[in-house]
Amino acid sequence: TKRLVEILKNCGANIKLQEHMHEHFTIIDEEIVWYGSMNFLSRAKADDNLMREKSKDVAQELLEISFG
């Protein structure tokens, strides 16, 4: 996971990690939200699910709830 995070950061991605947090989401361009049970930094399982939402409000709310 640490190696993947470094690769993504070197490519210009802004990554925030929170230990002991069970929420799984990714925000792209401050408005595209992928949210679900999939762990984005590991292999997907057959029963993982994802929902895509395009909303700056939803993205901002998730960031505020998760990171303050």
HELIX and SHEET records of a PDB file:
HELIX    1   1 LYS A    2  ASN A   10  1                                   9    
HELIX    2   2 LYS A   56  PHE A   67  1                                  12    
SHEET    1   A 3 PHE A  25  ILE A  28  0                                        
SHEET    2   A 3 ILE A  32  GLY A  36 -1                                        
SHEET    3   A 3 LEU A  50  LYS A  54 -1                                        
END                                                                             
